[in-house]
Amino acid sequence: MKTFESIDALEAAVGTEVALTDWMVITQDRINRFADATDDHQWIHVDAERAARGPFGRTIAHGFLTLSLLPKWMGEAVQVRGVRMAINYGTDRVRFTAPVREGSRVRARFVLQSLQRLAPAGAHLCWRATVEIEGEDKPACVADFLVRYYA
């Protein structure tokens, strides 16, 4: 985990890669639970037999499942001391560039793109999040992940 003592210290990191998370396995159980939570039971995600004959050779994670892991990874990878609250503000420019096949290992790389001060004591950050798939050339997802910190 990368720890910053303050928003000021975090501001000095703009333009740099700040964190790279550990690998995690995307299991069929996680895919099924996401399908249940979102009511998205498309066969490419939940029907292993049919998916084995499909374009990806096995089931794949929902793109939005991959995206939804960004707050988890951010919480594990970056800590800012001296703030009372952090909120997910949204995303910009989200792209799902490669499928995450069941059983794949993925991780996130965070580059701090920008930091804008908010009055009276906060900051609006744009993180370029790249979700990598172990052994693959193309990332699973690239997104500008927006977070606000309040001191």
MIDOSE-1310 file (N, C-alpha, C; in nm, 2 decimals, decimal comma, always signed):
residues 151
mktf	+0,08/-0,12/+0,00/+0,00/+0,00/+0,00/+0,09/+0,12/+0,00; +0,05/+0,22/-0,08/+0,12/+0,35/-0,09/+0,04/+0,44/+0,01; +0,11/+0,50/+0,10/+0,05/+0,59/+0,20/+0,10/+0,73/+0,18; +0,01/+0,83/+0,18/+0,04/+0,97/+0,17/+0,00/+1,03/+0,30
esid	+0,08/+1,12/+0,35/+0,05/+1,18/+0,48/-0,05/+1,29/+0,47; -0,08/+1,34/+0,35/-0,18/+1,45/+0,33/-0,22/+1,46/+0,19; -0,32/+1,55/+0,16/-0,36/+1,58/+0,02/-0,24/+1,65/-0,05; -0,17/+1,73/+0,03/-0,05/+1,80/-0,03/+0,05/+1,70/-0,08
alea	+0,08/+1,60/+0,00/+0,17/+1,49/-0,04/+0,12/+1,42/-0,17; -0,01/+1,39/-0,17/-0,07/+1,33/-0,28/-0,06/+1,41/-0,41; -0,07/+1,54/-0,39/-0,06/+1,64/-0,51/+0,07/+1,63/-0,58; +0,18/+1,60/-0,50/+0,31/+1,59/-0,56/+0,33/+1,47/-0,65
avgt	+0,23/+1,37/-0,64/+0,24/+1,25/-0,72/+0,17/+1,26/-0,85; +0,10/+1,37/-0,88/+0,03/+1,39/-1,01/+0,13/+1,36/-1,12; +0,08/+1,28/-1,22/+0,16/+1,24/-1,33/+0,24/+1,12/-1,32; +0,23/+1,05/-1,20/+0,31/+0,93/-1,18/+0,22/+0,81/-1,15
eval	+0,28/+0,69/-1,17/+0,21/+0,57/-1,13/+0,23/+0,56/-0,98; +0,12/+0,54/-0,91/+0,12/+0,54/-0,77/+0,11/+0,40/-0,71; +0,03/+0,32/-0,78/+0,01/+0,19/-0,72/-0,02/+0,08/-0,82; +0,02/-0,04/-0,78/-0,01/-0,16/-0,86/-0,05/-0,27/-0,76
tdwm	-0,18/-0,32/-0,78/-0,23/-0,41/-0,68/-0,18/-0,55/-0,70; -0,21/-0,63/-0,60/-0,19/-0,78/-0,61/-0,28/-0,84/-0,71; -0,24/-0,95/-0,76/-0,33/-1,03/-0,85/-0,45/-1,09/-0,77; -0,56/-1,10/-0,84/-0,68/-1,17/-0,79/-0,74/-1,26/-0,90
vitq	-0,79/-1,37/-0,86/-0,85/-1,46/-0,95/-1,00/-1,43/-0,96; -1,05/-1,43/-1,09/-1,19/-1,41/-1,11/-1,25/-1,55/-1,12; -1,33/-1,58/-1,02/-1,39/-1,71/-1,02/-1,53/-1,71/-1,08; -1,57/-1,83/-1,11/-1,71/-1,84/-1,16/-1,81/-1,80/-1,05
drin	-1,78/-1,83/-0,93/-1,87/-1,79/-0,82/-1,88/-1,64/-0,81; -1,77/-1,57/-0,83/-1,78/-1,42/-0,83/-1,87/-1,37/-0,94; -1,84/-1,43/-1,06/-1,92/-1,39/-1,18/-2,07/-1,42/-1,16; -2,10/-1,54/-1,10/-2,24/-1,57/-1,08/-2,31/-1,48/-0,98
rfad	-2,23/-1,44/-0,87/-2,29/-1,35/-0,77/-2,31/-1,21/-0,83; -2,22/-1,17/-0,92/-2,24/-1,04/-0,99/-2,36/-1,05/-1,08; -2,38/-1,16/-1,15/-2,50/-1,18/-1,24/-2,62/-1,17/-1,15; -2,62/-1,23/-1,04/-2,74/-1,23/-0,95/-2,77/-1,09/-0,90
atdd	-2,66/-1,02/-0,86/-2,68/-0,88/-0,81/-2,73/-0,78/-0,91; -2,70/-0,81/-1,04/-2,73/-0,71/-1,14/-2,84/-0,76/-1,24; -2,89/-0,89/-1,22/-2,98/-0,95/-1,31/-2,94/-0,96/-1,45; -2,81/-0,97/-1,47/-2,75/-0,99/-1,60/-2,69/-1,13/-1,61
hqwi	-2,78/-1,22/-1,66/-2,75/-1,36/-1,66/-2,72/-1,41/-1,81; -2,66/-1,32/-1,89/-2,63/-1,36/-2,02/-2,54/-1,48/-2,02; -2,56/-1,57/-2,12/-2,50/-1,70/-2,12/-2,35/-1,69/-2,12; -2,29/-1,59/-2,18/-2,14/-1,58/-2,19/-2,08/-1,56/-2,05
hvda	-2,17/-1,53/-1,95/-2,12/-1,51/-1,81/-2,15/-1,63/-1,73; -2,26/-1,70/-1,75/-2,31/-1,79/-1,65/-2,33/-1,94/-1,70; -2,33/-1,96/-1,83/-2,35/-2,09/-1,88/-2,22/-2,15/-1,93; -2,15/-2,22/-1,84/-2,02/-2,28/-1,88/-2,02/-2,37/-2,00
eraa	-2,12/-2,45/-2,01/-2,13/-2,54/-2,12/-2,15/-2,47/-2,26; -2,24/-2,38/-2,26/-2,26/-2,30/-2,38/-2,14/-2,21/-2,41; -2,09/-2,15/-2,31/-1,97/-2,05/-2,32/-1,85/-2,13/-2,38; -1,83/-2,25/-2,34/-1,72/-2,33/-2,39/-1,72/-2,34/-2,54
rgpf	-1,84/-2,34/-2,60/-1,85/-2,34/-2,75/-1,86/-2,20/-2,81; -1,86/-2,10/-2,73/-1,87/-1,96/-2,77/-1,73/-1,90/-2,81; -1,74/-1,77/-2,84/-1,62/-1,70/-2,89/-1,50/-1,69/-2,79; -1,52/-1,71/-2,66/-1,42/-1,69/-2,56/-1,37/-1,82/-2,50
grti	-1,43/-1,94/-2,54/-1,38/-2,07/-2,49/-1,43/-2,10/-2,35; -1,47/-2,01/-2,28/-1,53/-2,03/-2,14/-1,60/-1,91/-2,10; -1,66/-1,91/-1,99/-1,74/-1,79/-1,94/-1,64/-1,67/-1,92; -1,70/-1,55/-1,93/-1,62/-1,43/-1,90/-1,69/-1,35/-1,80
ahgf	-1,61/-1,27/-1,73/-1,66/-1,17/-1,63/-1,74/-1,06/-1,71; -1,84/-1,01/-1,64/-1,90/-0,89/-1,69/-1,80/-0,77/-1,69; -1,81/-0,69/-1,79/-1,72/-0,57/-1,79/-1,75/-0,49/-1,67; -1,87/-0,47/-1,63/-1,90/-0,39/-1,51/-1,86/-0,46/-1,38
ltls	-1,84/-0,59/-1,38/-1,78/-0,65/-1,27/-1,63/-0,61/-1,25; -1,56/-0,61/-1,36/-1,42/-0,56/-1,36/-1,42/-0,42/-1,32; -1,50/-0,33/-1,37/-1,50/-0,19/-1,33/-1,54/-0,18/-1,18; -1,63/-0,26/-1,13/-1,67/-0,24/-0,99/-1,56/-0,28/-0,89
llpk	-1,46/-0,34/-0,94/-1,35/-0,38/-0,85/-1,25/-0,26/-0,82; -1,27/-0,15/-0,89/-1,17/-0,04/-0,88/-1,18/+0,02/-0,74; -1,29/+0,04/-0,67/-1,29/+0,09/-0,54/-1,22/+0,00/-0,44; -1,24/-0,13/-0,45/-1,17/-0,23/-0,37/-1,02/-0,22/-0,39
wmge	-0,98/-0,22/-0,51/-0,83/-0,21/-0,53/-0,78/-0,08/-0,48; -0,85/+0,03/-0,51/-0,80/+0,16/-0,46/-0,78/+0,16/-0,31; -0,88/+0,10/-0,24/-0,87/+0,10/-0,09/-0,76/+0,01/-0,04; -0,72/-0,09/-0,12/-0,61/-0,17/-0,08/-0,47/-0,11/-0,12
avqv	-0,47/-0,02/-0,22/-0,35/+0,03/-0,28/-0,30/+0,16/-0,23; -0,40/+0,25/-0,19/-0,37/+0,39/-0,16/-0,44/+0,43/-0,03; -0,36/+0,49/+0,05/-0,41/+0,55/+0,18/-0,37/+0,69/+0,19; -0,46/+0,78/+0,22/-0,43/+0,92/+0,24/-0,47/+0,96/+0,38
rgvr	-0,37/+0,99/+0,46/-0,39/+1,03/+0,60/-0,44/+1,17/+0,61; -0,51/+1,20/+0,71/-0,56/+1,34/+0,73/-0,69/+1,37/+0,66; -0,75/+1,27/+0,60/-0,88/+1,29/+0,54/-0,99/+1,22/+0,62; -1,10/+1,28/+0,62/-1,21/+1,22/+0,70/-1,30/+1,13/+0,62
main	-1,29/+1,15/+0,48/-1,38/+1,08/+0,40/-1,33/+1,08/+0,25; -1,35/+0,96/+0,19/-1,32/+0,95/+0,04/-1,45/+0,90/-0,02; -1,49/+0,95/-0,14/-1,60/+0,90/-0,21/-1,57/+0,88/-0,35; -1,64/+0,78/-0,41/-1,62/+0,75/-0,55/-1,72/+0,85/-0,62
ygtd	-1,66/+0,93/-0,71/-1,73/+1,04/-0,78/-1,78/+0,99/-0,91; -1,72/+0,89/-0,97/-1,77/+0,84/-1,10/-1,65/+0,80/-1,19; -1,68/+0,78/-1,31/-1,58/+0,74/-1,41/-1,59/+0,82/-1,54; -1,49/+0,83/-1,61/-1,49/+0,89/-1,74/-1,41/+0,79/-1,84
rvrf	-1,45/+0,80/-1,96/-1,37/+0,72/-2,07/-1,35/+0,58/-2,03; -1,45/+0,50/-2,00/-1,44/+0,36/-1,96/-1,44/+0,28/-2,09; -1,34/+0,19/-2,10/-1,33/+0,10/-2,21/-1,30/-0,04/-2,16; -1,38/-0,14/-2,22/-1,35/-0,28/-2,19/-1,28/-0,34/-2,31
tapv	-1,15/-0,35/-2,30/-1,07/-0,38/-2,42/-1,03/-0,52/-2,44; -1,06/-0,61/-2,34/-1,03/-0,75/-2,36/-1,12/-0,83/-2,26; -1,16/-0,95/-2,30/-1,25/-1,02/-2,20/-1,16/-1,08/-2,09; -1,23/-1,09/-1,97/-1,17/-1,15/-1,85/-1,23/-1,29/-1,84
regs	-1,16/-1,39/-1,89/-1,21/-1,53/-1,88/-1,21/-1,58/-1,74; -1,31/-1,66/-1,71/-1,32/-1,72/-1,58/-1,18/-1,79/-1,55; -1,14/-1,77/-1,42/-1,01/-1,83/-1,38/-0,89/-1,74/-1,41; -0,91/-1,63/-1,48/-0,80/-1,54/-1,50/-0,76/-1,47/-1,38
rvra	-0,63/-1,42/-1,37/-0,59/-1,33/-1,27/-0,58/-1,19/-1,32; -0,63/-1,10/-1,24/-0,63/-0,96/-1,28/-0,57/-0,87/-1,17; -0,53/-0,75/-1,21/-0,48/-0,66/-1,11/-0,50/-0,52/-1,17; -0,49/-0,41/-1,08/-0,51/-0,28/-1,13/-0,38/-0,19/-1,11
rfvl	-0,36/-0,11/-1,21/-0,25/-0,01/-1,20/-0,31/+0,13/-1,20; -0,27/+0,21/-1,10/-0,32/+0,34/-1,09/-0,22/+0,45/-1,11; -0,25/+0,54/-1,21/-0,17/+0,66/-1,23/-0,25/+0,78/-1,20; -0,20/+0,87/-1,12/-0,27/+0,99/-1,08/-0,26/+1,09/-1,19
qslq	-0,37/+1,11/-1,26/-0,38/+1,20/-1,38/-0,38/+1,35/-1,34; -0,47/+1,38/-1,24/-0,49/+1,52/-1,20/-0,54/+1,52/-1,06; -0,52/+1,64/-0,99/-0,58/+1,67/-0,86/-0,62/+1,82/-0,86; -0,75/+1,84/-0,83/-0,80/+1,97/-0,83/-0,85/+2,00/-0,68
rlap	-0,81/+2,11/-0,63/-0,85/+2,14/-0,49/-0,99/+2,18/-0,49; -1,06/+2,14/-0,38/-1,20/+2,18/-0,35/-1,21/+2,26/-0,22; -1,28/+2,37/-0,22/-1,30/+2,45/-0,10/-1,40/+2,38/-0,01; -1,38/+2,38/+0,12/-1,28/+2,44/+0,19/-1,15/+2,35/+0,21
agah	-1,17/+2,22/+0,21/-1,06/+2,14/+0,24/-1,07/+2,00/+0,18; -1,07/+1,99/+0,04/-1,08/+1,87/-0,02/-1,01/+1,87/-0,15; -1,02/+1,76/-0,23/-0,96/+1,74/-0,36/-1,04/+1,65/-0,44; -1,04/+1,68/-0,57/-1,10/+1,59/-0,68/-0,99/+1,53/-0,76
lcwr	-0,98/+1,40/-0,76/-0,87/+1,33/-0,83/-0,92/+1,25/-0,94; -0,84/+1,24/-1,05/-0,87/+1,16/-1,16/-0,75/+1,06/-1,17; -0,79/+0,93/-1,15/-0,69/+0,82/-1,16/-0,71/+0,75/-1,29; -0,61/+0,72/-1,36/-0,61/+0,64/-1,48/-0,59/+0,49/-1,42
atve	-0,70/+0,42/-1,43/-0,70/+0,28/-1,38/-0,69/+0,19/-1,50; -0,59/+0,10/-1,50/-0,57/+0,00/-1,60/-0,58/-0,14/-1,54; -0,68/-0,22/-1,58/-0,70/-0,35/-1,52/-0,63/-0,45/-1,62; -0,52/-0,51/-1,57/-0,44/-0,60/-1,65/-0,48/-0,75/-1,62
iege	-0,47/-0,83/-1,73/-0,49/-0,97/-1,72/-0,36/-1,04/-1,73; -0,33/-1,13/-1,64/-0,20/-1,20/-1,64/-0,18/-1,27/-1,77; -0,07/-1,25/-1,83/-0,04/-1,33/-1,96/-0,10/-1,27/-2,08; -0,17/-1,16/-2,07/-0,24/-1,10/-2,19/-0,17/-0,97/-2,22
dkpa	-0,17/-0,93/-2,35/-0,11/-0,81/-2,39/-0,20/-0,69/-2,37; -0,33/-0,71/-2,40/-0,43/-0,60/-2,38/-0,49/-0,61/-2,24; -0,51/-0,49/-2,19/-0,58/-0,48/-2,06/-0,73/-0,52/-2,07; -0,79/-0,55/-1,96/-0,93/-0,58/-1,96/-1,01/-0,46/-1,96
cvad	-0,96/-0,35/-1,89/-1,04/-0,23/-1,88/-0,94/-0,11/-1,86; -0,97/+0,00/-1,92/-0,90/+0,12/-1,89/-1,01/+0,23/-1,86; -0,99/+0,30/-1,75/-1,10/+0,40/-1,71/-1,03/+0,51/-1,63; -1,09/+0,63/-1,65/-1,05/+0,74/-1,56/-1,15/+0,73/-1,44
flvr	-1,09/+0,70/-1,32/-1,17/+0,67/-1,20/-1,16/+0,80/-1,12; -1,27/+0,86/-1,09/-1,28/+0,99/-1,02/-1,31/+0,97/-0,87; -1,23/+1,03/-0,78/-1,24/+1,01/-0,64/-1,23/+1,15/-0,58; -1,31/+1,17/-0,47/-1,30/+1,29/-0,39/-1,26/+1,26/-0,25
yya	-1,16/+1,34/-0,20/-1,12/+1,33/-0,06/-1,16/+1,46/+0,01; -1,20/+1,44/+0,14/-1,24/+1,56/+0,22/-1,16/+1,55/+0,35; -1,09/+1,66/+0,38/-1,01/+1,67/+0,51/-1,10/+1,71/+0,62
